[in-house]
Amino acid sequence: MKLTTITVSLVTLSFVMLSLILLTGTSAFAQGSGVCAGDIEKFCQGVQQGEGRIAKCLALHKEELSPGCKARLGKAAKRLRGVQKACEDDIMAFCANVEPGGGRIAQCLKANESQLSSTCKATIAKTKKEVK
């Protein structure tokens, strides 16, 4: 698998939201507070929380989201591009055979957390703090 394929997948909106869920262990978007709460209520009412369903719903409505929610998701995308850059070697070492999309790269990184480089671990830890 080429790194460019992984890079393209990592920066998609749906991957960003699913990755945030996996990296933080909770969905900041599904907690009913914050800048995306109104968008969740408007577009995702009745969507059951868990397994990235709220994130998928927001991704389906990405063009209709409020400016604040779009901005938050944009910041999240920037943070995750930083994770991708810091973890590029780890992704190639541990996740090269993982099909991109649906948060599978993030799951792979999480599953191999004890073996990740110190740079990758530190960047993930910093990202976790920033999104909480």
LINDAUR-V13652 format. One record per residue. RES is the residue in three letters. SS is DSSP state (h for helix, s for strand, l for the rest). PSI is psi in whole degrees, -180 to 180 (none if undefined). D_CENTER is the distance of its C-alpha to the mean C-alpha in whole Angstrom. Layout:
[[RES SS PSI D_CENTER] [RES SS PSI D_CENTER]]
//
This chain:
[[MET l 135 21] [LYS l 146 20] [LEU h -33 18] [THR h -35 18] [THR h -43 17] [ILE h -45 14] [THR h -47 13] [VAL h -43 13] [SER h -39 11] [LEU h -29 8] [VAL l 5 9] [THR l 151 9] [LEU h -44 8] [SER h -39 7] [PHE h -40 5] [VAL h -49 3] [MET h -43 4] [LEU h -37 4] [SER h -40 2] [LEU h -42 3] [ILE h -46 6] [LEU h -41 7] [LEU h -34 7] [THR h -18 9] [GLY l -11 11] [THR l 162 11] [SER l 108 10] [ALA l -25 11] [PHE l -27 11] [ALA l 3 13] [GLN l -4 16] [GLY l 10 18] [SER l 167 18] [GLY l -176 17] [VAL l -20 17] [CYS l 0 15] [ALA h -44 17] [GLY h -38 20] [ASP h -39 18] [ILE h -45 17] [GLU h -41 20] [LYS h -46 22] [PHE h -21 19] [CYS h 18 18] [GLN l 131 21] [GLY l -8 22] [VAL l 127 19] [GLN l 135 19] [GLN l 154 16] [GLY l 152 14] [GLU l 29 12] [GLY l 15 10] [ARG h -39 13] [ILE h -44 12] [ALA h -43 9] [LYS h -41 11] [CYS h -46 14] [LEU h -39 13] [ALA h -37 11] [LEU h -25 15] [HIS l 23 16] [LYS l -32 15] [GLU l -19 18] [GLU l -3 19] [LEU l 155 17] [SER l 156 19] [PRO h -39 19] [GLY h -43 18] [CYS h -43 15] [LYS h -42 14] [ALA h -43 15] [ARG h -44 12] [LEU h -34 9] [GLY h -42 11] [LYS h -40 11] [ALA h -40 7] [ALA h -42 8] [LYS h -45 10] [ARG h -43 9] [LEU h -27 7] [ARG h -36 10] [GLY h -40 12] [VAL h -45 10] [GLN h -44 11] [LYS h -46 14] [ALA h -28 15] [CYS l 10 14] [GLU h -48 16] [ASP h -39 19] [ASP h -38 17] [ILE h -44 15] [MET h -37 18] [ALA h -41 20] [PHE h -21 18] [CYS h 15 16] [ALA l -31 18] [ASN l 8 19] [VAL l 131 16] [GLU l 123 16] [PRO l 153 12] [GLY l 155 10] [GLY l 19 9] [GLY l 11 7] [ARG h -35 10] [ILE h -44 10] [ALA h -42 8] [GLN h -41 10] [CYS h -45 13] [LEU h -43 12] [LYS h -40 12] [ALA h -27 15] [ASN l 21 17] [GLU h -42 16] [SER h -19 20] [GLN h -3 21] [LEU l 155 18] [SER l 158 20] [SER h -35 20] [THR h -45 18] [CYS h -48 15] [LYS h -46 16] [ALA h -40 17] [THR h -41 14] [ILE h -44 11] [ALA h -42 14] [LYS h -42 14] [THR h -41 10] [LYS h -45 11] [LYS h -40 14] [GLU h -31 13] [VAL h -9 10] [LYS l none 13]]
//
